[in-house]
Amino acid sequence: MKIHLSEYNPDWKTQFRLHEERLKNAFNDPSIKIEHIGSTSVEDLSAKPVIDILIGVPSIEKLSFVVDALADSPYIYKKVYDEALPFRRFFIGAKEEYLHLYPNVIEKEEVNIPHEHRTAHIHTVPLTHQWWEDHLLFRDHLRRHPEDRLMYEAVKQELSKNDWKTGNEYADAKTECVLQILNKAKRNHN
């Protein structure tokens, strides 16, 4: 599979706000926080045109509330990932015209939703988990440090030339660069 990166699109902010509004209405709970993360949240950074969203819940017990609240939504629950990352619940937003092709809950790795059928990736974690802090720190660092944004951009562009078995394989290939930037962000943050 090829990873197709698009130039930064200011409309990604609008797309995030639409998802945010839908999610707020589904939860109706002010203790749940919603953030735009990933490359679509960083101006001048190319990205797969899929909006990355981070949902923070007050406790790990609240993860099941999010799963229940999104059961009848255009967000497909990837339950298959729960065992590997028990502190996270992952959802894929699917375009309306493709929703009928997929189950509401995916329990097997073999069920793949092509990126061109997706609108969003939603990661739900407790607000106290390191995942929450690291993703926001990484995003904010890229927003403030153009030299690191350009380095990350170059790595993504180079990796996008390859063929990948899955999107996760592509994400894993970025890990060294991501950790380098995140560690720098942590040093600057403290």
MDAnalysis code that builds the backbone (N, CA, C; Angstrom):
import MDAnalysis as mda
import numpy as np

u = mda.Universe.empty(570, n_residues=190, atom_resindex=np.repeat(np.arange(190), 3), trajectory=True)
u.add_TopologyAttr("name", ["N", "CA", "C"] * 190)
u.add_TopologyAttr("resid", np.arange(1, 191))
u.add_TopologyAttr("resname", ["MET", "LYS", "ILE", "HIS", "LEU", "SER", "GLU", "TYR", "ASN", "PRO", "ASP", "TRP", "LYS", "THR", "GLN", "PHE", "ARG", "LEU", "HIS", "GLU", "GLU", "ARG", "LEU", "LYS", "ASN", "ALA", "PHE", "ASN", "ASP", "PRO", "SER", "ILE", "LYS", "ILE", "GLU", "HIS", "ILE", "GLY", "SER", "THR", "SER", "VAL", "GLU", "ASP", "LEU", "SER", "ALA", "LYS", "PRO", "VAL", "ILE", "ASP", "ILE", "LEU", "ILE", "GLY", "VAL", "PRO", "SER", "ILE", "GLU", "LYS", "LEU", "SER", "PHE", "VAL", "VAL", "ASP", "ALA", "LEU", "ALA", "ASP", "SER", "PRO", "TYR", "ILE", "TYR", "LYS", "LYS", "VAL", "TYR", "ASP", "GLU", "ALA", "LEU", "PRO", "PHE", "ARG", "ARG", "PHE", "PHE", "ILE", "GLY", "ALA", "LYS", "GLU", "GLU", "TYR", "LEU", "HIS", "LEU", "TYR", "PRO", "ASN", "VAL", "ILE", "GLU", "LYS", "GLU", "GLU", "VAL", "ASN", "ILE", "PRO", "HIS", "GLU", "HIS", "ARG", "THR", "ALA", "HIS", "ILE", "HIS", "THR", "VAL", "PRO", "LEU", "THR", "HIS", "GLN", "TRP", "TRP", "GLU", "ASP", "HIS", "LEU", "LEU", "PHE", "ARG", "ASP", "HIS", "LEU", "ARG", "ARG", "HIS", "PRO", "GLU", "ASP", "ARG", "LEU", "MET", "TYR", "GLU", "ALA", "VAL", "LYS", "GLN", "GLU", "LEU", "SER", "LYS", "ASN", "ASP", "TRP", "LYS", "THR", "GLY", "ASN", "GLU", "TYR", "ALA", "ASP", "ALA", "LYS", "THR", "GLU", "CYS", "VAL", "LEU", "GLN", "ILE", "LEU", "ASN", "LYS", "ALA", "LYS", "ARG", "ASN", "HIS", "ASN"])
u.atoms.positions = np.array([
    [0.842, -1.175, 0.000],
    [0.000, 0.000, 0.000],
    [0.887, 1.238, 0.000],
    [0.469, 2.202, -0.740],
    [1.164, 3.483, -0.805],
    [0.517, 4.446, 0.188],
    [1.336, 5.264, 0.801],
    [0.839, 6.331, 1.667],
    [0.832, 7.598, 0.821],
    [-0.344, 8.185, 0.661],
    [-0.488, 9.388, -0.162],
    [-0.595, 10.599, 0.754],
    [0.420, 11.424, 0.719],
    [0.436, 12.638, 1.523],
    [-0.104, 13.806, 0.705],
    [-0.880, 14.640, 1.356],
    [-1.407, 15.855, 0.729],
    [-0.728, 17.060, 1.356],
    [-0.581, 18.116, 0.570],
    [-0.072, 19.370, 1.129],
    [-1.029, 19.828, 2.218],
    [-0.503, 20.620, 3.167],
    [-1.340, 21.121, 4.252],
    [-2.583, 21.807, 3.677],
    [-3.723, 21.520, 4.291],
    [-4.996, 22.075, 3.851],
    [-5.658, 22.770, 5.050],
    [-5.863, 24.089, 4.991],
    [-6.487, 24.797, 6.116],
    [-7.888, 24.263, 6.445],
    [-8.525, 23.592, 5.490],
    [-9.845, 23.015, 5.738],
    [-9.797, 21.882, 6.767],
    [-8.608, 21.339, 7.026],
    [-8.506, 20.281, 8.041],
    [-8.954, 20.778, 9.408],
    [-8.748, 22.065, 9.700],
    [-9.223, 22.635, 10.971],
    [-10.755, 22.587, 11.020],
    [-11.386, 22.926, 9.907],
    [-12.844, 22.894, 9.832],
    [-13.356, 21.468, 9.975],
    [-12.697, 20.538, 9.300],
    [-13.094, 19.134, 9.414],
    [-12.986, 18.653, 10.854],
    [-11.909, 19.048, 11.540],
    [-11.774, 18.687, 12.952],
    [-12.936, 19.243, 13.754],
    [-13.275, 20.515, 13.555],
    [-14.352, 21.136, 14.334],
    [-15.685, 20.407, 14.122],
    [-15.916, 19.925, 12.915],
    [-17.152, 19.161, 12.655],
    [-17.154, 17.845, 13.440],
    [-16.021, 17.148, 13.436],
    [-15.908, 15.923, 14.245],
    [-16.056, 16.249, 15.733],
    [-15.393, 17.319, 16.156],
    [-15.444, 17.706, 17.566],
    [-16.881, 17.950, 18.012],
    [-17.635, 18.658, 17.190],
    [-19.036, 18.942, 17.531],
    [-19.855, 17.653, 17.621],
    [-19.666, 16.757, 16.664],
    [-20.385, 15.478, 16.665],
    [-20.031, 14.668, 17.915],
    [-18.753, 14.659, 18.266],
    [-18.302, 13.904, 19.440],
    [-18.834, 14.521, 20.736],
    [-18.788, 15.842, 20.847],
    [-19.321, 16.505, 22.043],
    [-20.791, 16.178, 22.229],
    [-21.544, 16.181, 21.126],
    [-22.962, 15.848, 21.206],
    [-23.176, 14.395, 21.618],
    [-22.336, 13.503, 21.134],
    [-22.456, 12.088, 21.493],
    [-22.151, 11.861, 22.967],
    [-21.172, 12.595, 23.506],
    [-20.757, 12.384, 24.890],
    [-21.597, 13.176, 25.889],
    [-21.880, 14.430, 25.539],
    [-22.607, 15.321, 26.443],
    [-21.999, 15.276, 27.851],
    [-20.677, 15.385, 27.907],
    [-19.953, 15.268, 29.168],
    [-18.741, 16.210, 29.124],
    [-18.790, 17.328, 29.878],
    [-17.695, 18.301, 29.817],
    [-16.367, 17.788, 30.387],
    [-16.362, 16.666, 31.082],
    [-15.104, 16.137, 31.619],
    [-14.273, 15.449, 30.538],
    [-14.874, 15.224, 29.370],
    [-14.166, 14.586, 28.256],
    [-13.555, 15.676, 27.377],
    [-12.264, 15.592, 27.143],
    [-11.530, 16.588, 26.349],
    [-11.280, 16.054, 24.942],
    [-11.311, 16.942, 23.959],
    [-11.122, 16.553, 22.561],
    [-10.082, 17.475, 21.938],
    [-9.038, 16.882, 21.351],
    [-7.941, 17.655, 20.757],
    [-7.655, 17.182, 19.333],
    [-7.284, 18.126, 18.485],
    [-6.831, 17.840, 17.122],
    [-5.325, 17.576, 17.210],
    [-4.905, 16.391, 16.782],
    [-3.488, 16.021, 16.849],
    [-3.027, 15.554, 15.472],
    [-1.817, 15.056, 15.418],
    [-1.295, 14.506, 14.170],
    [-0.925, 15.593, 13.182],
    [-0.495, 15.170, 12.034],
    [0.020, 16.104, 11.028],
    [-1.032, 17.074, 10.505],
    [-2.309, 16.672, 10.473],
    [-3.343, 17.595, 9.984],
    [-3.558, 18.763, 10.937],
    [-3.006, 18.671, 12.157],
    [-3.167, 19.751, 13.136],
    [-2.002, 20.738, 13.123],
    [-1.031, 20.504, 12.242],
    [0.174, 21.341, 12.209],
    [0.241, 22.065, 10.859],
    [0.123, 23.379, 10.895],
    [0.160, 24.157, 9.649],
    [1.457, 23.915, 8.898],
    [1.339, 23.856, 7.578],
    [2.470, 23.692, 6.656],
    [3.108, 22.305, 6.693],
    [2.403, 21.322, 7.267],
    [2.911, 19.955, 7.302],
    [2.020, 19.080, 6.427],
    [2.624, 18.355, 5.508],
    [1.822, 17.458, 4.670],
    [1.304, 16.310, 5.529],
    [0.232, 15.675, 5.054],
    [-0.388, 14.606, 5.844],
    [-1.272, 13.745, 4.967],
    [-1.555, 12.548, 5.482],
    [-2.662, 11.787, 4.902],
    [-3.897, 12.614, 5.252],
    [-4.816, 12.820, 4.336],
    [-5.976, 13.670, 4.639],
    [-7.014, 12.955, 5.510],
    [-6.550, 12.494, 6.667],
    [-7.389, 11.837, 7.669],
    [-7.134, 12.584, 8.980],
    [-8.190, 13.093, 9.593],
    [-8.059, 13.924, 10.788],
    [-7.778, 13.048, 12.006],
    [-6.666, 13.323, 12.697],
    [-6.338, 12.613, 13.933],
    [-6.919, 13.374, 15.116],
    [-7.643, 12.628, 15.954],
    [-8.326, 13.219, 17.105],
    [-7.919, 12.450, 18.352],
    [-7.640, 13.194, 19.416],
    [-7.319, 12.594, 20.704],
    [-8.424, 12.965, 21.680],
    [-9.027, 11.936, 22.252],
    [-10.065, 12.134, 23.264],
    [-9.478, 11.741, 24.610],
    [-9.599, 12.637, 25.574],
    [-9.132, 12.364, 26.928],
    [-10.312, 12.176, 27.857],
    [-10.308, 11.049, 28.562],
    [-11.369, 10.748, 29.531],
    [-10.779, 10.810, 30.940],
    [-11.611, 11.119, 31.959],
    [-11.086, 11.292, 33.305],
    [-10.506, 10.023, 33.940],
    [-10.942, 8.852, 33.494],
    [-10.443, 7.603, 34.088],
    [-10.525, 6.480, 33.061],
    [-9.773, 5.422, 33.311],
    [-9.773, 4.279, 32.391],
    [-11.154, 3.633, 32.329],
    [-11.902, 3.719, 33.401],
    [-13.262, 3.147, 33.425],
    [-14.185, 3.858, 32.429],
    [-13.863, 5.094, 32.114],
    [-14.701, 5.895, 31.206],
    [-14.509, 5.491, 29.730],
    [-13.512, 4.649, 29.441],
    [-13.301, 4.206, 28.057],
    [-14.531, 3.481, 27.519],
    [-15.161, 2.654, 28.344],
    [-16.342, 1.915, 27.881],
    [-17.514, 2.865, 27.603],
    [-17.588, 3.982, 28.326],
    [-18.617, 4.989, 28.053],
    [-18.461, 5.530, 26.625],
    [-17.221, 5.811, 26.230],
    [-16.959, 6.338, 24.885],
    [-17.353, 5.305, 23.832],
    [-16.996, 4.052, 24.054],
    [-17.366, 2.979, 23.117],
    [-18.885, 2.929, 22.961],
    [-19.602, 2.979, 24.068],
    [-21.073, 2.935, 24.017],
    [-21.648, 4.180, 23.346],
    [-21.093, 5.347, 23.650],
    [-21.612, 6.611, 23.099],
    [-21.434, 6.686, 21.585],
    [-20.413, 6.002, 21.049],
    [-20.146, 6.065, 19.607],
    [-20.678, 4.844, 18.850],
    [-21.431, 3.996, 19.525],
    [-21.910, 2.745, 18.908],
    [-22.734, 2.967, 17.646],
    [-23.545, 4.002, 17.617],
    [-24.401, 4.255, 16.444],
    [-23.951, 5.505, 15.697],
    [-22.655, 5.619, 15.503],
    [-22.096, 6.793, 14.840],
    [-21.306, 6.340, 13.612],
    [-20.795, 7.291, 12.835],
    [-19.956, 6.912, 11.688],
    [-18.532, 6.552, 12.088],
    [-18.324, 6.271, 13.383],
    [-17.001, 5.898, 13.875],
    [-16.977, 4.401, 14.157],
    [-16.057, 3.721, 13.520],
    [-15.954, 2.268, 13.616],
    [-14.926, 1.923, 14.695],
    [-15.351, 1.136, 15.645],
    [-14.520, 0.765, 16.784],
    [-13.597, -0.385, 16.401],
    [-12.279, -0.167, 16.506],
    [-11.278, -1.203, 16.211],
    [-10.935, -1.941, 17.515],
    [-11.859, -2.760, 17.962],
    [-11.701, -3.527, 19.196],
    [-10.467, -4.424, 19.150],
    [-10.065, -4.806, 17.949],
    [-8.917, -5.690, 17.770],
    [-7.642, -5.124, 18.417],
    [-7.563, -3.810, 18.612],
    [-6.371, -3.187, 19.190],
    [-6.395, -3.113, 20.722],
    [-7.526, -3.439, 21.344],
    [-7.659, -3.282, 22.796],
    [-6.649, -4.105, 23.584],
    [-6.363, -5.302, 23.125],
    [-5.459, -6.161, 23.887],
    [-4.026, -5.605, 23.885],
    [-3.578, -5.140, 22.737],
    [-2.211, -4.609, 22.640],
    [-2.063, -3.291, 23.402],
    [-3.099, -2.466, 23.391],
    [-3.063, -1.161, 24.071],
    [-4.320, -1.036, 24.948],
    [-4.344, -1.694, 26.099],
    [-5.562, -1.733, 26.917],
    [-6.009, -0.378, 27.474],
    [-5.128, 0.613, 27.460],
    [-5.452, 1.955, 27.955],
    [-6.073, 2.833, 26.874],
    [-6.196, 2.309, 25.638],
    [-6.667, 3.113, 24.509],
    [-7.831, 2.420, 23.815],
    [-8.749, 3.227, 23.315],
    [-9.788, 2.732, 22.411],
    [-9.612, 3.512, 21.110],
    [-9.610, 2.776, 19.989],
    [-9.333, 3.381, 18.691],
    [-10.543, 3.239, 17.776],
    [-10.870, 4.332, 17.097],
    [-11.995, 4.371, 16.167],
    [-11.522, 4.942, 14.842],
    [-12.173, 4.504, 13.779],
    [-11.928, 5.058, 12.450],
    [-13.221, 5.718, 11.984],
    [-13.122, 6.993, 11.616],
    [-14.254, 7.668, 10.990],
    [-14.270, 7.279, 9.524],
    [-15.415, 6.801, 9.063],
    [-15.539, 6.384, 7.663],
    [-16.459, 7.340, 6.913],
    [-16.136, 7.556, 5.656],
    [-16.998, 8.380, 4.805],
    [-18.352, 7.687, 4.667],
    [-19.409, 8.494, 4.650],
    [-20.774, 7.944, 4.640],
    [-21.013, 6.929, 3.540],
    [-20.461, 7.198, 2.362],
    [-20.730, 6.300, 1.230],
    [-20.071, 4.932, 1.383],
    [-19.164, 4.800, 2.355],
    [-18.487, 3.513, 2.564],
    [-18.879, 2.821, 3.862],
    [-19.624, 3.491, 4.724],
    [-19.959, 2.931, 6.030],
    [-20.589, 1.543, 5.943],
    [-21.453, 1.355, 4.958],
    [-22.171, 0.078, 4.845],
    [-21.236, -1.105, 4.553],
    [-20.011, -0.827, 4.155],
    [-19.066, -1.889, 3.809],
    [-18.400, -2.528, 5.034],
    [-18.524, -1.880, 6.205],
    [-17.770, -2.307, 7.369],
    [-18.680, -2.532, 8.572],
    [-18.271, -3.467, 9.443],
    [-19.038, -3.644, 10.689],
    [-18.785, -2.463, 11.621],
    [-19.690, -2.254, 12.581],
    [-19.519, -1.162, 13.558],
    [-18.345, -1.418, 14.490],
    [-18.048, -2.712, 14.699],
    [-16.935, -3.118, 15.558],
    [-16.064, -4.082, 14.768],
    [-14.781, -3.781, 14.707],
    [-13.843, -4.662, 13.999],
    [-13.049, -5.445, 15.043],
    [-13.225, -6.762, 15.000],
    [-12.581, -7.627, 15.990],
    [-11.456, -8.460, 15.400],
    [-11.244, -8.360, 14.077],
    [-10.186, -9.140, 13.426],
    [-9.280, -8.216, 12.630],
    [-7.994, -8.484, 12.705],
    [-6.997, -7.660, 12.028],
    [-7.192, -7.656, 10.510],
    [-7.773, -8.729, 9.984],
    [-7.919, -8.860, 8.530],
    [-8.870, -7.828, 7.915],
    [-9.759, -7.256, 8.729],
    [-10.690, -6.249, 8.211],
    [-9.936, -4.925, 8.111],
    [-9.711, -4.497, 6.880],
    [-8.949, -3.278, 6.648],
    [-9.824, -2.233, 5.968],
    [-9.734, -1.021, 6.445],
    [-10.456, 0.092, 5.831],
    [-9.418, 0.944, 5.110],
    [-9.458, 1.004, 3.785],
    [-8.468, 1.813, 3.049],
    [-8.515, 3.272, 3.495],
    [-7.347, 3.910, 3.469],
    [-7.281, 5.306, 3.915],
    [-8.219, 6.215, 3.128],
    [-8.435, 5.912, 1.863],
    [-9.323, 6.781, 1.079],
    [-10.789, 6.658, 1.491],
    [-11.129, 5.670, 2.323],
    [-12.491, 5.531, 2.850],
    [-12.640, 6.209, 4.211],
    [-11.547, 6.736, 4.753],
    [-11.523, 7.257, 6.118],
    [-11.646, 8.784, 6.167],
    [-12.222, 9.251, 7.267],
    [-12.259, 10.686, 7.550],
    [-11.441, 11.030, 8.785],
    [-11.360, 10.080, 9.724],
    [-10.706, 10.385, 11.002],
    [-10.145, 9.133, 11.662],
    [-9.123, 9.353, 12.484],
    [-8.600, 8.354, 13.420],
    [-8.803, 8.944, 14.806],
    [-9.452, 8.200, 15.676],
    [-9.755, 8.704, 17.013],
    [-9.120, 7.798, 18.055],
    [-8.266, 8.393, 18.866],
    [-7.572, 7.689, 19.944],
    [-8.174, 8.190, 21.258],
    [-8.681, 7.281, 22.066],
    [-9.269, 7.658, 23.348],
    [-8.432, 7.070, 24.471],
    [-7.969, 7.932, 25.371],
    [-7.109, 7.511, 26.475],
    [-7.477, 8.309, 27.732],
    [-7.089, 7.808, 28.906],
    [-7.270, 8.618, 30.117],
    [-6.397, 9.877, 30.065],
    [-6.926, 10.958, 30.597],
    [-6.194, 12.229, 30.626],
    [-4.886, 12.124, 31.408],
    [-4.797, 11.159, 32.299],
    [-3.605, 10.990, 33.134],
    [-2.553, 10.100, 32.474],
    [-2.859, 9.532, 31.318],
    [-1.922, 8.616, 30.656],
    [-0.865, 9.396, 29.871],
    [0.333, 8.855, 29.818],
    [1.446, 9.490, 29.103],
    [1.115, 9.717, 27.624],
    [0.291, 8.835, 27.041],
    [-0.121, 8.948, 25.639],
    [-0.730, 10.334, 25.390],
    [-1.606, 10.781, 26.295],
    [-2.262, 12.088, 26.177],
    [-1.202, 13.195, 26.146],
    [-0.353, 13.201, 27.142],
    [0.660, 14.248, 27.259],
    [1.624, 14.242, 26.072],
    [2.104, 13.064, 25.684],
    [3.089, 12.976, 24.602],
    [2.536, 13.472, 23.271],
    [1.304, 13.113, 22.955],
    [0.742, 13.541, 21.660],
    [0.545, 15.048, 21.588],
    [0.109, 15.644, 22.692],
    [-0.069, 17.101, 22.700],
    [1.273, 17.822, 22.687],
    [2.234, 17.284, 23.414],
    [3.575, 17.875, 23.448],
    [4.226, 17.824, 22.065],
    [4.104, 16.690, 21.392],
    [4.661, 16.532, 20.043],
    [4.014, 17.523, 19.073],
    [2.678, 17.600, 19.085],
    [1.962, 18.542, 18.214],
    [2.403, 19.974, 18.470],
    [2.402, 20.364, 19.737],
    [2.733, 21.750, 20.076],
    [4.177, 22.086, 19.723],
    [5.070, 21.127, 19.888],
    [6.470, 21.349, 19.530],
    [6.605, 21.582, 18.017],
    [5.956, 20.748, 17.222],
    [6.031, 20.933, 15.761],
    [5.446, 22.277, 15.337],
    [4.422, 22.723, 16.026],
    [3.813, 24.016, 15.700],
    [4.774, 25.177, 15.972],
    [5.631, 25.020, 16.986],
    [6.524, 26.116, 17.396],
    [7.940, 26.017, 16.834],
    [8.307, 24.864, 16.292],
    [9.688, 24.659, 15.844],
    [9.720, 24.218, 14.378],
    [9.805, 25.191, 13.460],
    [9.775, 24.851, 12.040],
    [10.907, 23.928, 11.599],
    [12.074, 23.996, 12.253],
    [13.185, 23.131, 11.853],
    [12.849, 21.654, 12.109],
    [12.150, 21.372, 13.199],
    [11.752, 19.991, 13.484],
    [10.579, 19.564, 12.609],
    [9.689, 20.506, 12.330],
    [8.584, 20.208, 11.412],
    [9.138, 19.843, 10.034],
    [10.141, 20.577, 9.570],
    [10.745, 20.290, 8.259],
    [11.467, 18.945, 8.255],
    [12.129, 18.613, 9.354],
    [12.795, 17.310, 9.452],
    [11.758, 16.183, 9.399],
    [10.683, 16.340, 10.151],
    [9.612, 15.341, 10.163],
    [8.977, 15.221, 8.776],
    [8.765, 16.350, 8.150],
    [8.211, 16.394, 6.789],
    [9.094, 15.597, 5.828],
    [10.396, 15.796, 5.901],
    [11.327, 15.103, 5.003],
    [11.272, 13.592, 5.218],
    [11.211, 13.158, 6.469],
    [11.116, 11.719, 6.767],
    [9.816, 11.154, 6.212],
    [8.717, 11.844, 6.439],
    [7.413, 11.372, 5.932],
    [7.420, 11.279, 4.406],
    [7.951, 12.292, 3.747],
    [7.986, 12.292, 2.280],
    [8.816, 11.120, 1.757],
    [9.959, 10.886, 2.395],
    [10.829, 9.782, 1.972],
    [10.126, 8.436, 2.183],
    [9.507, 8.255, 3.334],
    [8.825, 6.992, 3.630],
    [7.604, 6.768, 2.736],
    [6.979, 7.845, 2.302],
    [5.782, 7.702, 1.459],
    [6.104, 7.126, 0.081],
    [7.368, 7.077, -0.270],
    [7.772, 6.511, -1.560],
    [7.752, 4.979, -1.532],
    [7.723, 4.399, -0.336],
    [7.762, 2.940, -0.185],
    [6.375, 2.315, -0.287],
    [6.358, 1.008, -0.500],
    [5.121, 0.228, -0.395],
    [5.076, -0.379, 1.001],
    [3.925, -0.292, 1.666],
    [3.768, -0.766, 3.030],
    [2.672, -1.815, 3.090],
    [2.833, -2.779, 3.987],
    [1.780, -3.787, 4.188],
    [0.554, -3.134, 4.812],
    [0.803, -2.254, 5.790],
    [-0.293, -1.570, 6.491],
    [0.126, -0.147, 6.820],
    [-0.851, 0.658, 7.199],
    [-0.568, 2.002, 7.671],
    [0.234, 1.980, 8.962],
    [0.027, 0.935, 9.774],
    [0.794, 0.812, 11.024],
    [2.275, 0.609, 10.742],
    [2.593, -0.116, 9.678],
    [3.983, -0.333, 9.304],
    [4.646, 1.003, 8.945],
    [3.924, 1.837, 8.211],
    [4.412, 3.183, 7.875],
    [4.615, 4.003, 9.154],
    [3.642, 3.954, 10.067],
    [3.740, 4.695, 11.326],
    [4.947, 4.225, 12.132],
    [5.162, 2.912, 12.160],
    [6.312, 2.366, 12.892],
    [7.635, 2.876, 12.313],
    [7.676, 3.031, 10.994],
    [8.907, 3.492, 10.337],
    [9.246, 4.935, 10.717],
    [8.260, 5.702, 11.161],
    [8.493, 7.089, 11.581],
    [8.938, 7.194, 13.038],
    [8.908, 6.079, 13.761],
    [9.109, 6.105, 15.215],
    [10.414, 6.760, 15.637],
    [11.514, 6.441, 14.996],
    [12.806, 7.009, 15.401],
    [12.778, 8.535, 15.335],
    [12.243, 9.063, 14.249],
    [12.150, 10.518, 14.083],
    [11.198, 11.118, 15.122],
    [10.045, 10.475, 15.316],
    [9.058, 10.969, 16.283],
    [9.669, 11.015, 17.684],
    [10.353, 9.950, 18.078],
    [10.952, 9.909, 19.415],
    [12.049, 10.963, 19.579],
    [12.810, 11.188, 18.541],
    [13.845, 12.220, 18.586],
    [13.213, 13.589, 18.849],
    [12.136, 13.898, 18.112],
    [11.457, 15.188, 18.286],
    [10.764, 15.256, 19.643],
    [10.120, 14.163, 20.054],
    [9.423, 14.142, 21.337],
    [10.397, 14.324, 22.500],
    [11.534, 13.680, 22.428],
    [12.534, 13.845, 23.497],
    [13.036, 15.284, 23.561],
    [13.214, 15.895, 22.417],
    [13.620, 17.311, 22.381],
    [12.515, 18.172, 22.990],
    [11.265, 17.863, 22.644],
    [10.124, 18.611, 23.189],
    [10.050, 18.476, 24.711],
    [10.320, 17.275, 25.207],
    [10.296, 17.069, 26.665],
    [11.406, 17.851, 27.352],
    [12.588, 17.887, 26.746],
    [13.685, 18.670, 27.332],
    [13.323, 20.159, 27.348],
    [12.728, 20.643, 26.273],
    [12.348, 22.063, 26.193],
    [11.198, 22.389, 27.137],
    [10.356, 21.399, 27.394],
    [9.146, 21.604, 28.212],
    [9.472, 21.691, 29.700],
    [10.506, 20.974, 30.107],
    [10.845, 20.923, 31.550],
    [11.681, 22.097, 31.992],
])
